């Protein structure tokens, strides 16, 4: 779980909502 990577590629990997990605595990 790299926060730096999530911050850079949040548009592709993590959902647009910070609260959503916080409650949703980044396994995709």
PyMOL Python script that loads the backbone (N, CA, C, O; Angstrom):
from pymol import cmd

cmd.read_pdbstr("""\
ATOM      1  N   UNK A   1       0.842  -1.202   0.000  1.00  0.00           N
ATOM      2  CA  UNK A   1       0.000   0.000   0.000  1.00  0.00           C
ATOM      3  C   UNK A   1       0.878   1.254   0.000  1.00  0.00           C
ATOM      4  O   UNK A   1       1.339   1.702   1.050  1.00  0.00           O
ATOM      5  N   UNK A   2       1.097   1.801  -1.169  1.00  0.00           N
ATOM      6  CA  UNK A   2       1.927   3.007  -1.271  1.00  0.00           C
ATOM      7  C   UNK A   2       1.044   4.233  -1.431  1.00  0.00           C
ATOM      8  O   UNK A   2       0.350   4.389  -2.435  1.00  0.00           O
ATOM      9  N   UNK A   3       1.080   5.103  -0.424  1.00  0.00           N
ATOM     10  CA  UNK A   3       0.250   6.311  -0.481  1.00  0.00           C
ATOM     11  C   UNK A   3       0.704   7.225  -1.615  1.00  0.00           C
ATOM     12  O   UNK A   3      -0.105   7.913  -2.238  1.00  0.00           O
ATOM     13  N   UNK A   4       2.000   7.220  -1.871  1.00  0.00           N
ATOM     14  CA  UNK A   4       2.551   8.077  -2.928  1.00  0.00           C
ATOM     15  C   UNK A   4       2.009   7.637  -4.281  1.00  0.00           C
ATOM     16  O   UNK A   4       1.672   8.462  -5.129  1.00  0.00           O
ATOM     17  N   UNK A   5       1.932   6.327  -4.466  1.00  0.00           N
ATOM     18  CA  UNK A   5       1.451   5.799  -5.741  1.00  0.00           C
ATOM     19  C   UNK A   5      -0.048   6.058  -5.885  1.00  0.00           C
ATOM     20  O   UNK A   5      -0.543   6.351  -6.974  1.00  0.00           O
ATOM     21  N   UNK A   6      -0.760   5.942  -4.758  1.00  0.00           N
ATOM     22  CA  UNK A   6      -2.203   6.175  -4.792  1.00  0.00           C
ATOM     23  C   UNK A   6      -2.505   7.637  -5.118  1.00  0.00           C
ATOM     24  O   UNK A   6      -3.474   7.946  -5.812  1.00  0.00           O
ATOM     25  N   UNK A   7      -1.662   8.525  -4.608  1.00  0.00           N
ATOM     26  CA  UNK A   7      -1.872   9.951  -4.833  1.00  0.00           C
ATOM     27  C   UNK A   7      -1.613  10.310  -6.293  1.00  0.00           C
ATOM     28  O   UNK A   7      -2.266  11.190  -6.854  1.00  0.00           O
ATOM     29  N   UNK A   8      -0.645   9.613  -6.902  1.00  0.00           N
ATOM     30  CA  UNK A   8      -0.302   9.920  -8.281  1.00  0.00           C
ATOM     31  C   UNK A   8      -1.259   9.237  -9.254  1.00  0.00           C
ATOM     32  O   UNK A   8      -1.658   9.834 -10.255  1.00  0.00           O
ATOM     33  N   UNK A   9      -1.625   8.004  -8.969  1.00  0.00           N
ATOM     34  CA  UNK A   9      -2.488   7.279  -9.889  1.00  0.00           C
ATOM     35  C   UNK A   9      -3.843   6.994  -9.286  1.00  0.00           C
ATOM     36  O   UNK A   9      -4.422   5.928  -9.496  1.00  0.00           O
ATOM     37  N   UNK A  10      -4.342   7.958  -8.534  1.00  0.00           N
ATOM     38  CA  UNK A  10      -5.651   7.774  -7.892  1.00  0.00           C
ATOM     39  C   UNK A  10      -6.766   7.807  -8.931  1.00  0.00           C
ATOM     40  O   UNK A  10      -7.817   7.191  -8.748  1.00  0.00           O
ATOM     41  N   UNK A  11      -6.530   8.526 -10.016  1.00  0.00           N
ATOM     42  CA  UNK A  11      -7.547   8.660 -11.064  1.00  0.00           C
ATOM     43  C   UNK A  11      -7.742   7.326 -11.785  1.00  0.00           C
ATOM     44  O   UNK A  11      -8.822   7.043 -12.303  1.00  0.00           O
ATOM     45  N   UNK A  12      -6.686   6.509 -11.811  1.00  0.00           N
ATOM     46  CA  UNK A  12      -6.757   5.250 -12.541  1.00  0.00           C
ATOM     47  C   UNK A  12      -7.080   4.095 -11.604  1.00  0.00           C
ATOM     48  O   UNK A  12      -7.886   3.226 -11.935  1.00  0.00           O
ATOM     49  N   UNK A  13      -6.452   4.088 -10.437  1.00  0.00           N
ATOM     50  CA  UNK A  13      -6.646   2.976  -9.514  1.00  0.00           C
ATOM     51  C   UNK A  13      -7.729   3.268  -8.478  1.00  0.00           C
ATOM     52  O   UNK A  13      -8.733   2.560  -8.397  1.00  0.00           O
ATOM     53  N   UNK A  14      -7.513   4.311  -7.696  1.00  0.00           N
ATOM     54  CA  UNK A  14      -8.452   4.641  -6.632  1.00  0.00           C
ATOM     55  C   UNK A  14      -9.620   5.459  -7.147  1.00  0.00           C
ATOM     56  O   UNK A  14      -9.479   6.207  -8.115  1.00  0.00           O
ATOM     57  N   UNK A  15     -10.768   5.325  -6.511  1.00  0.00           N
ATOM     58  CA  UNK A  15     -11.956   6.102  -6.855  1.00  0.00           C
ATOM     59  C   UNK A  15     -11.730   7.593  -6.625  1.00  0.00           C
ATOM     60  O   UNK A  15     -10.820   7.971  -5.887  1.00  0.00           O
ATOM     61  N   UNK A  16     -12.547   8.446  -7.247  1.00  0.00           N
ATOM     62  CA  UNK A  16     -12.414   9.892  -7.178  1.00  0.00           C
ATOM     63  C   UNK A  16     -12.634  10.439  -5.765  1.00  0.00           C
ATOM     64  O   UNK A  16     -12.099  11.488  -5.407  1.00  0.00           O
ATOM     65  N   UNK A  17     -13.417   9.726  -4.978  1.00  0.00           N
ATOM     66  CA  UNK A  17     -13.701  10.208  -3.628  1.00  0.00           C
ATOM     67  C   UNK A  17     -12.680   9.665  -2.633  1.00  0.00           C
ATOM     68  O   UNK A  17     -12.487   8.453  -2.545  1.00  0.00           O
ATOM     69  N   UNK A  18     -12.028  10.550  -1.886  1.00  0.00           N
ATOM     70  CA  UNK A  18     -11.032  10.164  -0.889  1.00  0.00           C
ATOM     71  C   UNK A  18     -11.647   9.318   0.217  1.00  0.00           C
ATOM     72  O   UNK A  18     -11.015   8.388   0.720  1.00  0.00           O
ATOM     73  N   UNK A  19     -12.871   9.637   0.592  1.00  0.00           N
ATOM     74  CA  UNK A  19     -13.565   8.896   1.644  1.00  0.00           C
ATOM     75  C   UNK A  19     -13.892   7.485   1.155  1.00  0.00           C
ATOM     76  O   UNK A  19     -13.869   6.524   1.924  1.00  0.00           O
ATOM     77  N   UNK A  20     -14.191   7.385  -0.122  1.00  0.00           N
ATOM     78  CA  UNK A  20     -14.522   6.097  -0.717  1.00  0.00           C
ATOM     79  C   UNK A  20     -13.315   5.171  -0.702  1.00  0.00           C
ATOM     80  O   UNK A  20     -13.410   4.014  -0.292  1.00  0.00           O
ATOM     81  N   UNK A  21     -12.181   5.690  -1.153  1.00  0.00           N
ATOM     82  CA  UNK A  21     -10.963   4.884  -1.228  1.00  0.00           C
ATOM     83  C   UNK A  21     -10.454   4.559   0.161  1.00  0.00           C
ATOM     84  O   UNK A  21      -9.706   3.600   0.347  1.00  0.00           O
ATOM     85  N   UNK A  22     -10.865   5.370   1.152  1.00  0.00           N
ATOM     86  CA  UNK A  22     -10.428   5.170   2.526  1.00  0.00           C
ATOM     87  C   UNK A  22     -11.162   3.975   3.140  1.00  0.00           C
ATOM     88  O   UNK A  22     -10.601   3.225   3.939  1.00  0.00           O
ATOM     89  N   UNK A  23     -12.416   3.820   2.750  1.00  0.00           N
ATOM     90  CA  UNK A  23     -13.226   2.721   3.277  1.00  0.00           C
ATOM     91  C   UNK A  23     -13.154   1.501   2.372  1.00  0.00           C
ATOM     92  O   UNK A  23     -13.466   0.385   2.789  1.00  0.00           O
ATOM     93  N   UNK A  24     -12.739   1.724   1.126  1.00  0.00           N
ATOM     94  CA  UNK A  24     -12.633   0.627   0.168  1.00  0.00           C
ATOM     95  C   UNK A  24     -11.185   0.186   0.016  1.00  0.00           C
ATOM     96  O   UNK A  24     -10.319   1.009  -0.280  1.00  0.00           O
ATOM     97  N   UNK A  25     -10.907  -1.108   0.215  1.00  0.00           N
ATOM     98  CA  UNK A  25      -9.550  -1.639   0.084  1.00  0.00           C
ATOM     99  C   UNK A  25      -9.029  -1.542  -1.346  1.00  0.00           C
ATOM    100  O   UNK A  25      -9.745  -1.868  -2.293  1.00  0.00           O
ATOM    101  N   UNK A  26      -7.786  -1.094  -1.503  1.00  0.00           N
ATOM    102  CA  UNK A  26      -7.211  -0.941  -2.836  1.00  0.00           C
ATOM    103  C   UNK A  26      -6.606  -2.268  -3.283  1.00  0.00           C
ATOM    104  O   UNK A  26      -5.394  -2.466  -3.197  1.00  0.00           O
ATOM    105  N   UNK A  27      -7.453  -3.169  -3.757  1.00  0.00           N
ATOM    106  CA  UNK A  27      -6.977  -4.472  -4.208  1.00  0.00           C
ATOM    107  C   UNK A  27      -7.213  -4.662  -5.696  1.00  0.00           C
ATOM    108  O   UNK A  27      -7.062  -5.768  -6.216  1.00  0.00           O
ATOM    109  N   UNK A  28      -7.579  -3.597  -6.379  1.00  0.00           N
ATOM    110  CA  UNK A  28      -7.843  -3.658  -7.810  1.00  0.00           C
ATOM    111  C   UNK A  28      -6.895  -2.721  -8.516  1.00  0.00           C
ATOM    112  O   UNK A  28      -6.936  -2.608  -9.741  1.00  0.00           O
TER     113      UNK A  28
END
""", "prot")
cmd.dss("prot")
cmd.show_as("cartoon", "prot")
cmd.util.cbc("prot")
cmd.orient("prot")
